[in-house]
Amino acid sequence: MNIAEGARRMQTAGRWMVFIPLTLSLLFMGVSLVIAYLPGSDRFHGFGMLEVVPVLLPIALPGAALWLAGWIVEGFGKDQQDS
């Protein structure tokens, strides 16, 4: 596998590792808020879903690092391919 293909795969994997946990976190927070503000419901009943958010966010940090590393490797690969 050449450098450009490896960098592209690193960036793709990093993007997925960032956007899936963040999307799920926002979804859980949105559902929790909707449940909390429904008429006739206990205001703190839906906030049990917020316990999932701290589990999902640490997955996004290595994903961001992988995305950044892919971007850096792509930059080094362009220098070698141009020569």
JOBELNOR-V97303 format. One record per residue. N is the residue number from 0. RES is the residue in three letters. SS is DSSP state (hx for helix, st for strand, lp for the rest). Layout:
n->N res->RES ss->SS
n->N res->RES ss->SS
This chain:
n->0 res->MET ss->lp
n->1 res->ASN ss->lp
n->2 res->ILE ss->hx
n->3 res->ALA ss->hx
n->4 res->GLU ss->hx
n->5 res->GLY ss->hx
n->6 res->ALA ss->hx
n->7 res->ARG ss->hx
n->8 res->ARG ss->hx
n->9 res->MET ss->hx
n->10 res->GLN ss->hx
n->11 res->THR ss->hx
n->12 res->ALA ss->hx
n->13 res->GLY ss->hx
n->14 res->ARG ss->hx
n->15 res->TRP ss->hx
n->16 res->MET ss->hx
n->17 res->VAL ss->hx
n->18 res->PHE ss->hx
n->19 res->ILE ss->hx
n->20 res->PRO ss->hx
n->21 res->LEU ss->hx
n->22 res->THR ss->hx
n->23 res->LEU ss->hx
n->24 res->SER ss->hx
n->25 res->LEU ss->hx
n->26 res->LEU ss->hx
n->27 res->PHE ss->hx
n->28 res->MET ss->hx
n->29 res->GLY ss->hx
n->30 res->VAL ss->hx
n->31 res->SER ss->hx
n->32 res->LEU ss->hx
n->33 res->VAL ss->hx
n->34 res->ILE ss->hx
n->35 res->ALA ss->hx
n->36 res->TYR ss->lp
n->37 res->LEU ss->lp
n->38 res->PRO ss->lp
n->39 res->GLY ss->lp
n->40 res->SER ss->lp
n->41 res->ASP ss->lp
n->42 res->ARG ss->lp
n->43 res->PHE ss->lp
n->44 res->HIS ss->lp
n->45 res->GLY ss->hx
n->46 res->PHE ss->hx
n->47 res->GLY ss->hx
n->48 res->MET ss->hx
n->49 res->LEU ss->hx
n->50 res->GLU ss->hx
n->51 res->VAL ss->lp
n->52 res->VAL ss->hx
n->53 res->PRO ss->hx
n->54 res->VAL ss->hx
n->55 res->LEU ss->hx
n->56 res->LEU ss->hx
n->57 res->PRO ss->hx
n->58 res->ILE ss->hx
n->59 res->ALA ss->hx
n->60 res->LEU ss->hx
n->61 res->PRO ss->hx
n->62 res->GLY ss->hx
n->63 res->ALA ss->hx
n->64 res->ALA ss->hx
n->65 res->LEU ss->hx
n->66 res->TRP ss->hx
n->67 res->LEU ss->hx
n->68 res->ALA ss->hx
n->69 res->GLY ss->hx
n->70 res->TRP ss->hx
n->71 res->ILE ss->hx
n->72 res->VAL ss->hx
n->73 res->GLU ss->hx
n->74 res->GLY ss->hx
n->75 res->PHE ss->hx
n->76 res->GLY ss->hx
n->77 res->LYS ss->hx
n->78 res->ASP ss->hx
n->79 res->GLN ss->hx
n->80 res->GLN ss->hx
n->81 res->ASP ss->hx
n->82 res->SER ss->lp
